[in-house]
């Protein structure tokens, strides 16, 4: 059974195996919100932890696929043994990240060594971009031949293997740069026995009930569903894994007893057309047991 952690009203998982199982076996996508250890300064590709939609948590909880726990923050100070274990753990994690970075950097340097050697040659010859341009415009052909001979002589003086060793030595020096590890401070170490089972309270309101029943109905039909906030909708619906497919539908949950303003209909129709997706309005039947769908299509007139 997969363990999910409840923190401040949101549910997370930090375990990579659990994340993979949720996605591949149960079509639960969630949203990754952490940075990658080897690419921490970009936000195109994110990593663990993963935060789940409340509808996803409810679905998994109903089917008894997960257990929900929380950790209470202790009011007492950690013991020296706990602090030491915490420091060792953080140091191990940091060094693993360093090793990943070093291997990636080594691969990059090895694959680009030809460009590095060429840059070194041009620097020795003073063949920068501006100087090369002036050289081509002003120097005679005799000088070109002389420059070419000097170029070949300087080429022989560049030791490719030594240059590669120098670049790799710069990577090895990262082992000595361990101040980041030393500045970490330990506060608390969480153990499995500290986990407290919690009750999941969702849905509560009629709006939440509509959202959940819509999510569950689409999930049972075999779709992948994610949050649709970036498109102004409740859900984005995919025919397959979002890694391989674009979303087909923008789902907006609407109460069948409330009138939807014409301006909202126009806005939704134009939105669906501009992003090339079908806008779908979902609502519940009178008995509240069936999810009803209505698609919108924008027809522009000139």
N, C-alpha and C positions, 0 to 999 in steps of 0.2 A: 504494500500500500504506500502511496506517495504521501509525503509529509509536506504540507504547506504552512507557511508562517504568517500570522496576522499581526501587522504592525500599524498602529494608528488608522485603523479602518481599511487598510489595503492588504491584499494577500500576495505573497511573494514565494518564489522558489529560487534557491541558489545552487541547486544540484544539477549539473549538466546532464546526467543520465535521466533524471526526472523530466527535465525540459525536453529532451529528445523523445522520451516515451509519450509525453503529453501530446506532442506534435504529430508523431508518426502513427501512434495507435489510437488516439482519441480525438485527433483534429482540433486540439486546443492550441491556439497560436500565442495568445497573450501579447506582451510587448516587452522587449528587452530594453533595459534602461541603464545598463552599466557600460563602462568603456572597456575596450580590448586591452589586455596587458601589453601587447607589443605595438599597439597603435592608439595610445591614450589621448592624442591631441586631435582626433578627428571624430565626427559624429555621423558619418555615412553608414558605418557598420558598428552596431552596439553589441554588448555581451551581457552576461548575467550580472545582477539578478533579473528575473522576469516577473513583471507584475501582471496579475490576471484580472480580467473583467469580473465584476460581481456575478454576472450571468454565467460565466465559465465556472466559477467556484461553486455556484448553486447546482449546476448540472453535474459536476463531478461528485459533489457531496451527496446528491440524491441517488446516484448510482453506486455509492459506497466505494469509490475509487481512490479517495484521498481522506486524510485526517487533518484537521485544522488545529494548530497549536499556537501558543504565544509564550513569550519569555518575559517574566517580570524583572524589571531592573532592580537589583538588590540595593538596599540602603547602606550596607556595610562595605568597608574597603576590602579589596582583594588581598589574599595572602601572598607572601613572597613567592611561594611555589607556583601559584596561579600566574603571577606577574612574569616569572621566569619562563613558564611554558608559553605564555602569550607572546613574549619577545622572541622566543625560538621559532614559534609558528610564523610570525610576521617576517622574520629574517629568512626563513625557508621560502616563503611565498615570494619575497622580493628577489632572492637569488635565482629562483626558477624563472621569474620574469626577465632578469638580466641575461640568463642563458638563452632564452628564446630570442631576445633582441640581438645578442651576439651572433647567434647562428644566422639570423635573417640578414644582419649587416655583413657578415662574412660572405654570404651568398651574393649580396649586391656588389661588394667590392670585387669579388672574383669574376663576376660576369662583366664588370665595367673596367677591368684592368687595362684593356686596350685604349679606352678613352682617357684613362688617367695617364698612361705613358705618352699618348699623343699630346695631351695638354702640357705635360712636363717638357716635351721637346719644343713645342711652340714657345713656351715661356723662356727656355734657354736661348732661343733664336730671336726673341723679341718680336714674334709674329702675332701680336694681338690683332684684334679685328680692325682697329683704326690704322695701325701701322701697316698691316697687310694691304689695306686699301690704298694707302699712300704709296706703298712700295709698288703696287701694280700700275699705278698711274705715272710714276715719275722715274723709276729705275729702268735702265737700259737692259737689253737682252744679255749683254756680257755680264752685267752685275747679277742678273737672274741665275746665270750658270754658276757664278762664283758662290752665290747664296745657296744654291742647290748642293754644291759640294760640301759647304760647311754644314748644311743640314744633315747630310749623310754621315759626316764625321761625328757630329753631336749625337746622332742616333746610336752610334756604336758605344758611346760613353754611358748610356742609360742602361742600368742593370734592371731588367724587368722583374726578376725574382726578388732582388733586394727591395725594390719599390713595393712589391706585394707584401713582403714581410713587414715593412714599415707601417703599411696601412692596417695590417692585421694586429700589429703590436698595439696600435691605438685602441683597438677593440678590447684587447686583453687587459688594458689598464683600467677598465671599468671595475674589475674585481677590487681594486684599491679604493674605489669611491663608495664606501659603505656608510657614509654619514647619514644617509636617509634612513637606514635600518636603525641606527643608534638613536635617532631622534623620536622614534615611535614610543608612545607611552601606553602602558597597559591599564585598562580600567576594569574589565570583567571578562571572564571566560565562560561561555555557555556550554553546558553539558546536556546530553540527551535527557537525563533525568530531571533537568530543570524545566523541560517543556510541559506546559499546562494545556490540556485539551480545552477548546472553546467551542461554544455553540455559534453557528452561523445564522444570522438573522437577515435573510434576503430571499424574496422580495417582501416589502412591508406595505408600501402604498400601491394604489391602483396603477400609477405610471410605471412603477418598478415591475408589477405583475405583467403588464402588457409587454414591456421590454423582455422580460425573461421568457414568456411564452413564445414570443416571436423568435428569440434566439434559439430556444429549444426546438421549435418546429423546423427552422431552417437547418439546424444541426442534424436533426433526424432525417432530413432529406438528403444528407450527404455533402452539404456545403461546408466550406471553411469560412468562419466569420471573425472579423476584427472590429474594433471600434471605428466609428465613422466621423469623429470630430473634425478631422482635417478637411472634410468635404461638407461639413454642416449637417451631417446625418447621424442617425443612431448607430447604424452598422454598415460595414462594407462586406459584401458577400462575394466569395470567390468560388469558381467551379472546381478548383484544385488547390494545392499548396500555393500560398501567395508568393513563394520564391519563384514559381514557374508560371503563374498566371496573373493577369490583371483582374481587378474586381469587375464583375458584370453588373451588380446592382448596388444602388444606394437606398438603404431601407430607412424610412422615417416612420416612427411609431406615432399614431394619432388616435385620439379617443373618438370612437364612432358617435358619441353623443355631443361632441363639440364641433361647431362649424369651423372649417378651415378657410381663412380669408382668401379672396381671389388673388390678392397680391402675393401671398405665400405660394399659391399654386403656380403662378407665373414664374416666381423666382426659382422654385424647385425644378420646373420644366426646363427653364433656360440653363440651370446648373447642370442637369443631367446631359443636355445636349453639348455643352461646352467641354465637359470632361469625358464624353462618349460612354456614358453609363446610363442604364435604365433606372429611373427613380421609382421606387415602390413604396406605397403607403400601406402600413399594416395596422390592423385594428382587430378587436375581439368581437365575436358574435354576441347576440343578446344574452345567451346563456353563459358566456365567458369561457367556453370550452374549446372553441374553434378560432384559429387565426385566419383572418380574411386579408387578401392582398388586392391592391389596385395600382396598376402601373400608370405612369404619366409619360406623355410624349409631346414635345414642343413642336408646333407647326408654325413657322414664321410666315407672315404675309407681307408682300411688298406692294 
